[in-house]
Amino acid sequence: MHSEDSLSGKRIGVFGGTFDPIHIGHLILAEEARHQLRLDQIVLAPAGDPPHKPDNPISPLHHRLAMCRLAVADGNGISISLIDAERPGPHYTSDMLRLFRKRIGAEVQLFFLMGLDSLRDLPTWHEPEWLVHNCRLVALRRHDVKIDWAGLEAELPGVRERVIVLDMPELDIASSDLRERVRSEKPIRYQVPREVERYIGEQGLYRS
């Protein structure tokens, strides 16, 4: 399933990111959120041109999409949307979710998945107030990130009651580390799905 037109259910979780590459940490996060919040679908929304990473070049979109499709090929409650990838930039999360909301309808409950570090930095995002008031924010707990709730609430009134913090198996895996491991000719097996590992090798990604 690769279109929001074919989504079913009333509780949809959206997980945005560059996914360069997608790894098992992403997939565990998505599955835990789907299970714990009883979501009908998790939608991966690969970013086209993230405005917060102008100095960190990312792989071409077609490679990142291909890896995402390989990672969720079994269709187990996780689909892919091109809603962010196919629109002109800059690619702000609020714009993506506003467009997503318009397509799926007002009656659907929308949950946006993010890391706890992203929640900590939310006041620096584009239109954070819109995000707080128009979708439920789902943050995944991390032992190395602490949230100053009083400070966050002072900058974004009402944010605390709009955030769900989930516990999940914590894996210290990052896409940036995986790219460096490939450059250094170190193994990434078991850190990414097998088909994604094969694709990275066949396409020569992250070698230089």
N, C-alpha and C positions, 0 to 999 in steps of 0.2 A: 504494500500500500504506500503510494508515494504522492498522494494528493489530499489536501484538506477537504476536498469535495466529497471524499469517500469515508471521512471519519464518522464513527458511530459512537454514541454514548453521550453522557451529560457531564462527565468529569474528565477534562483533557489536561495533560501536563505537557508543557513546552520546554524543551531543553535546547538552548542555543549554545553555539560555540564554534571555534574554527575546526575542531576535530582533525588536527594535523600532526599525528594521525589519531583516529579514534582508538581508544584502548579499553581494557577490561574495567578500569576504574569508572569510565563513563557508563558502561553497560550495567555495572553493579549499582551505580547511583540511580540510573533510570529504573531498574527493576525493583529496587528497594522502595522508591517513591511510588511506583505503580502498586506494589503490594500494600505498603503501610497506609496509603491514602485511598486505596480502592479506586484507582483511576481506571477509566475505560481504555484510555490510550495514552502512550507517551509519544510525542512527536519530536524528532530531532530536526533542528532548523539550522543547518550549517550556514555560517556567516559568509557574506560575499566579500566585503571590504571593511573589517572591523575598525572603527575610528580610533580606538584606544591602542592600536598596534601599528602606527604608521612607520615606525623604524624597525619593525620585526617582520620582514617579508614572510608571507605564508605561501604554501603550495597552491598551484592553480586549482580553481574550483572543481574541475572535472575529476582531478585525482582525489580530492577530499570527499566528493560525493560518491565516487566509486568505492572508496574504503568504507564509508558509512553503509552503503547498500550491501556490501559483502558481510559486514558485521551483524546486520539485522535481517539476513536473508531468510531466516526461519519464520519471520513475521510474527513473533511471539509478543504481540501487544505493543510493539514499537514500530513506528513508521517514520517516513522522512518527508519533510515539506521543503519545497524550494522557495517558499514565500520570502525569505530574506535573501537568498542567493541570487534570485532572478530580478530583483528590483534595483534601481539606480541608488548609489550611495548619496550621502554617508549612511552607514548601516547602524542606526541607533535601535536599541532594544525596544524602546517605547513605540517607535514607528512600526517595527515589525509586529509587535503584539497588538497594536491598534488595527493594523490591517488584518491580522489573524482573527481578531474579535469580529470584525466586520464580515468576514467570510463564514465563520461558523455560527454566528447568531448570538444574541444577547442572553439566551436561556442557558447556554453552556457555561459551566463553572470552569474558569481558566486558572491553572496553576503554573507558575514560572519557576523552574528549577535553577538554583544557583549554588555556588560554593559559599561557605561561611565568610571567606575572605571577600567575596563579591558583595555580600550583604554589608560587611564592615565598611566598604568603600562606596556604598550606594549613594550617599549624598553628592558624590562627584560625578555621577552618571547624568546623562541628558534626561531631563524631565523625570526625576525620581519620584516626585509627588504623584504624577500620573500613574506610575507603576504601582505605588502603594495603594492607591484608591481604586484601581481597575482590575487587579488580579491578586490572587493569593500568592505570596512569595514563599517558596520552599527552599530552605537552606540546609545543607548537609553538615552536620557537626564535625569539627576537626579539633584534635587535641592542641594543635599549635596556634589556633586562632581564638582570641577572646573578643567578645562583643561588649562594648560600653553602651548598654541599652539606654541609660539616661542621656548620654550624649547623642546617640542616634535618634532618640525620641525628640530631643530638643531641636534637631535639624529637620526631622521628618515627623511631625506630629501624627500619631495614630499608627505608626509603623509596627509597633510591638504586637498589636492585636491582628495585624495582617500577615504576620510571619509564622510559619510552621517550621520548627527546627527538628530534623529527623536524625536519629542515630542510625549508623550504618557501618558495615565492615570498612575499616579505614585502610586504604592501600596507598603507599607513598609512590604513586606512579604519575608522571607528568609527561605530556606530549613533548615538551622541550627537552626533557631528559632522554626520551626515546629517540628523538632526532639526533641528539649528540651521540647516543650509543651506536646508531647506524653509521654515523660519520666515522666513529672510532672502531668500527667493525666488531662491536660487541653484540652478543645475542639479545634479541628482544622476544624470543619465544616465550609463550605463556603470559606475556604482558599485553599482547594484542591477540585478537582472534587469528587462528592459523591462516585463514584466507587473506587477511589483511597483511600479515607478515609476508606471505607469498607475493602479494601485489606490490608491496614496497620493494622487494627484491627484483621482481620482473621489470618494474618501471624505473629502477635505479634512483628512487627517491632518497633525499637527504644525504646523498653521497658527497656533495660539495656545496 
